[in-house]
Amino acid sequence: MRTAACVKTSATPAGYEIAGPQGRCGVCSAPIPPKERFLAALRQTPAGFERIDCCMACQGSLDRQGVLAFWQTVMPDREAKKELFVDDQVLCDLFERLADVQEPAKVNFRFVLGLILMRKRLIVYESTRQDERGEVWTVRPRGRETTLELLNPRLDEQQVQEVASQIGQILNQEL
């Protein structure tokens, strides 16, 4: 089974394009179910790298001519990944509920959450101003006229790590 240009690929740090798991055995064409072990092989061809996935039952039948590397792995469960994330509306509601917090840890949390929502284009940056608290951003939830303030706490590396850990815990729990 050849990996064509239309399949999802990811670039390695060296810039090589390598396809991800395709979900089918390259020998017998049977589907490889999520969470099942399989053999993945990388072959170099004149057109570039070719990834071949092979179910465990067919690993002895895989043509290994030109194979540069092979490894055992587990077929990802794409549905399970989708279930891990919290609904965007829950994140927006949390952002708005934290608008009046004063505690530094919660201000830091809200700021990083605001950056995530901006990246997801769920809130829109409007402007910046300085006041007695420091740098304050004016943001607006997408599709609404109302604006909110977002204090930039100027996080250092350690604070970023702490907030990232907290947000990771929230995003990976069922709410």
C-alpha contacts under 8 A as a table, 3 or more apart, distances in Angstrom:
res1	aa1	res2	aa2	distance
1	M	25	C	7.56
1	M	26	G	4.30
1	M	27	V	7.09
1	M	29	S	7.82
1	M	52	I	6.20
1	M	53	D	7.92
2	R	26	G	7.69
2	R	50	E	6.22
2	R	51	R	6.94
2	R	52	I	6.80
3	T	7	V	6.52
3	T	19	A	6.67
3	T	50	E	5.78
3	T	51	R	6.09
3	T	52	I	7.49
4	A	7	V	5.80
5	A	8	K	7.93
7	V	19	A	6.59
7	V	20	G	7.95
8	K	19	A	5.85
8	K	20	G	6.37
9	T	17	E	5.95
9	T	18	I	5.25
9	T	19	A	4.06
9	T	20	G	5.82
10	S	17	E	5.62
10	S	18	I	5.69
10	S	19	A	6.42
10	S	20	G	7.28
11	A	14	A	7.63
11	A	15	G	5.27
11	A	16	Y	5.29
11	A	17	E	4.59
11	A	18	I	6.44
12	T	15	G	5.09
12	T	16	Y	5.30
12	T	17	E	6.60
12	T	18	I	7.49
13	P	16	Y	7.55
17	E	49	F	7.32
18	I	49	F	6.49
18	I	50	E	7.35
18	I	51	R	7.00
19	A	22	Q	7.98
19	A	50	E	7.56
19	A	51	R	6.17
20	G	51	R	7.80
21	P	53	D	6.82
21	P	75	M	7.04
22	Q	53	D	7.14
23	G	31	P	5.74
23	G	32	I	5.13
23	G	33	P	7.05
23	G	53	D	7.66
23	G	75	M	7.13
24	R	29	S	5.50
24	R	30	A	5.53
24	R	31	P	4.27
24	R	32	I	5.22
24	R	53	D	6.75
24	R	54	C	7.43
24	R	55	C	7.90
25	C	28	C	5.68
25	C	29	S	4.65
25	C	30	A	5.40
25	C	31	P	6.26
25	C	32	I	6.45
25	C	52	I	7.73
25	C	53	D	5.37
25	C	54	C	4.42
25	C	55	C	5.38
26	G	29	S	5.56
26	G	52	I	5.73
26	G	53	D	5.51
26	G	54	C	5.45
27	V	54	C	6.33
27	V	58	C	6.55
27	V	61	S	7.21
27	V	62	L	6.46
28	C	58	C	7.25
32	I	36	E	6.72
32	I	38	F	7.64
32	I	55	C	6.49
32	I	75	M	7.04
33	P	36	E	5.71
33	P	75	M	6.78
34	P	74	V	7.55
34	P	75	M	4.90
34	P	76	P	5.45
34	P	77	D	4.73
34	P	78	R	7.78
35	K	74	V	5.45
35	K	75	M	5.00
35	K	76	P	5.88
35	K	77	D	6.15
36	E	74	V	5.34
36	E	75	M	5.51
37	R	55	C	7.41
37	R	56	M	6.96
37	R	72	Q	6.76
37	R	73	T	5.55
37	R	74	V	4.29
37	R	75	M	6.35
38	F	53	D	6.92
38	F	54	C	5.78
38	F	55	C	4.77
38	F	56	M	5.27
38	F	72	Q	5.66
38	F	73	T	5.67
38	F	74	V	6.05
38	F	75	M	7.07
39	L	53	D	5.81
39	L	54	C	5.04
39	L	55	C	6.27
39	L	56	M	6.50
39	L	59	Q	6.77
39	L	70	F	6.86
39	L	71	W	5.68
39	L	72	Q	4.50
39	L	73	T	6.34
40	A	51	R	6.99
40	A	52	I	5.74
40	A	53	D	4.49
40	A	54	C	6.21
40	A	70	F	5.48
40	A	71	W	5.43
40	A	72	Q	6.17
40	A	73	T	7.07
41	A	51	R	5.72
41	A	52	I	5.12
41	A	53	D	6.38
41	A	67	V	6.61
41	A	68	L	7.63
41	A	69	A	5.76
41	A	70	F	4.06
41	A	71	W	6.53
42	L	49	F	6.66
42	L	50	E	5.79
42	L	51	R	4.75
42	L	52	I	6.44
42	L	67	V	5.69
42	L	68	L	5.71
42	L	69	A	5.33
42	L	70	F	6.17
43	R	49	F	5.75
43	R	50	E	5.12
43	R	51	R	6.37
43	R	52	I	7.73
43	R	66	G	5.58
43	R	67	V	4.23
43	R	68	L	5.46
43	R	69	A	7.28
44	Q	48	G	5.85
44	Q	49	F	4.60
44	Q	50	E	6.12
44	Q	66	G	6.38
44	Q	67	V	6.83
44	Q	68	L	6.88
45	T	48	G	5.14
45	T	49	F	5.92
45	T	50	E	6.76
45	T	66	G	7.89
54	C	58	C	6.26
54	C	59	Q	6.00
54	C	62	L	7.32
55	C	58	C	5.53
55	C	59	Q	6.39
56	M	59	Q	5.27
57	A	60	G	7.63
58	C	61	S	5.26
58	C	62	L	6.61
59	Q	62	L	5.42
64	R	67	V	5.25
67	V	70	F	7.39
77	D	80	A	5.42
77	D	81	K	6.68
78	R	81	K	5.25
78	R	82	K	6.58
79	E	82	K	5.22
79	E	83	E	6.54
80	A	83	E	5.18
80	A	84	L	6.63
81	K	84	L	5.38
81	K	85	F	7.50
82	K	85	F	6.17
83	E	86	V	7.88
84	L	171	L	6.74
84	L	172	N	5.23
84	L	173	Q	6.88
84	L	174	E	7.23
85	F	171	L	5.29
85	F	172	N	6.21
85	F	173	Q	7.95
86	V	90	V	6.81
86	V	91	L	7.16
86	V	170	I	7.81
86	V	171	L	5.45
86	V	172	N	7.58
86	V	173	Q	7.84
86	V	174	E	7.29
86	V	175	L	7.32
87	D	90	V	5.37
87	D	91	L	6.71
88	D	91	L	5.12
88	D	92	C	6.28
89	Q	92	C	5.00
89	Q	93	D	6.09
90	V	93	D	5.11
90	V	94	L	6.13
91	L	94	L	5.07
91	L	95	F	6.16
91	L	113	L	7.78
91	L	117	L	7.83
92	C	95	F	5.05
92	C	96	E	6.33
92	C	117	L	7.40
92	C	122	L	7.63
93	D	96	E	5.19
93	D	97	R	6.13
94	L	97	R	5.08
94	L	98	L	6.24
95	F	98	L	5.38
95	F	99	A	6.74
95	F	110	R	6.16
95	F	113	L	6.81
95	F	114	G	6.84
96	E	99	A	5.27
96	E	148	L	7.96
97	R	100	D	7.50
98	L	101	V	5.50
98	L	106	K	7.51
98	L	107	V	7.97
98	L	110	R	6.58
99	A	110	R	7.93
99	A	148	L	7.56
99	A	149	E	7.34
99	A	150	L	7.70
101	V	106	K	6.44
101	V	107	V	6.37
102	Q	106	K	7.21
102	Q	107	V	6.49
103	E	106	K	5.42
103	E	107	V	6.16
104	P	107	V	4.99
104	P	108	N	6.09
105	A	108	N	5.17
105	A	109	F	6.18
106	K	109	F	4.90
106	K	110	R	6.03
107	V	110	R	5.16
107	V	111	F	6.18
107	V	151	L	7.25
107	V	153	P	7.15
108	N	111	F	5.15
108	N	112	V	6.42
108	N	153	P	6.25
108	N	155	L	7.27
108	N	159	Q	7.73
108	N	163	V	6.89
109	F	112	V	5.42
109	F	113	L	6.11
109	F	163	V	5.63
109	F	166	Q	7.88
109	F	167	I	7.68
110	R	113	L	4.95
110	R	114	G	5.96
110	R	150	L	7.85
111	F	114	G	4.99
111	F	115	L	6.36
111	F	150	L	6.53
111	F	151	L	6.77
111	F	152	N	6.41
111	F	153	P	7.41
112	V	115	L	5.02
112	V	116	I	6.33
112	V	163	V	7.23
112	V	164	A	7.92
113	L	116	I	5.07
113	L	117	L	6.25
113	L	167	I	7.72
114	G	117	L	5.04
114	G	118	M	6.12
114	G	123	I	7.56
114	G	150	L	7.53
115	L	118	M	5.02
115	L	119	R	6.18
116	I	119	R	5.09
116	I	120	K	6.24
117	L	120	K	4.96
117	L	121	R	6.05
117	L	122	L	5.15
117	L	123	I	5.70
118	M	121	R	4.74
118	M	122	L	5.82
118	M	123	I	5.01
118	M	124	V	6.01
118	M	125	Y	7.28
119	R	122	L	7.63
120	K	123	I	7.84
121	R	124	V	6.53
121	R	142	R	7.30
122	L	141	P	6.06
122	L	142	R	5.35
123	I	139	V	6.40
123	I	140	R	5.39
123	I	141	P	4.19
123	I	142	R	5.12
124	V	139	V	5.38
124	V	140	R	5.11
124	V	141	P	6.19
124	V	142	R	6.19
125	Y	137	W	7.26
125	Y	138	T	6.31
125	Y	139	V	4.50
125	Y	140	R	6.60
126	E	137	W	7.38
126	E	138	T	5.33
126	E	139	V	5.25
126	E	140	R	6.98
127	S	137	W	5.75
127	S	138	T	5.18
127	S	139	V	7.28
128	T	135	E	6.83
128	T	136	V	5.69
128	T	137	W	4.42
128	T	138	T	6.14
129	R	135	E	5.92
129	R	136	V	5.40
129	R	137	W	6.50
130	Q	133	R	7.64
130	Q	134	G	5.44
130	Q	135	E	4.73
130	Q	136	V	5.99
131	D	134	G	5.34
131	D	135	E	6.70
131	D	136	V	7.18
133	R	136	V	7.68
133	R	151	L	7.66
134	G	151	L	7.28
134	G	152	N	7.33
134	G	153	P	7.78
135	E	151	L	6.10
135	E	152	N	5.53
135	E	153	P	7.74
136	V	149	E	6.37
136	V	150	L	5.61
136	V	151	L	4.50
136	V	152	N	6.00
137	W	149	E	5.68
137	W	150	L	4.94
137	W	151	L	6.17
137	W	152	N	7.13
138	T	147	T	6.41
138	T	148	L	5.74
138	T	149	E	4.79
138	T	150	L	6.24
139	V	147	T	5.53
139	V	148	L	5.28
139	V	149	E	6.22
139	V	150	L	6.97
140	R	144	R	6.79
140	R	145	E	6.93
140	R	146	T	6.11
140	R	147	T	4.43
140	R	148	L	5.98
141	P	144	R	5.65
141	P	145	E	7.77
141	P	146	T	7.29
141	P	147	T	7.15
155	L	158	Q	7.98
155	L	159	Q	5.69
155	L	160	V	6.12
156	D	159	Q	5.39
156	D	160	V	6.26
157	E	160	V	5.13
157	E	161	Q	6.36
158	Q	161	Q	5.16
158	Q	162	E	6.34
159	Q	162	E	5.08
159	Q	163	V	6.17
160	V	163	V	5.25
160	V	164	A	5.97
161	Q	164	A	5.08
161	Q	165	S	6.15
162	E	165	S	5.19
162	E	166	Q	6.39
163	V	166	Q	5.05
163	V	167	I	6.15
164	A	167	I	5.19
164	A	168	G	5.99
165	S	168	G	5.05
165	S	169	Q	6.26
166	Q	169	Q	5.18
166	Q	170	I	6.44
167	I	170	I	5.09
167	I	171	L	6.10
168	G	171	L	5.20
168	G	172	N	6.13
169	Q	172	N	5.38
169	Q	173	Q	6.37
170	I	173	Q	5.45
171	L	174	E	7.89
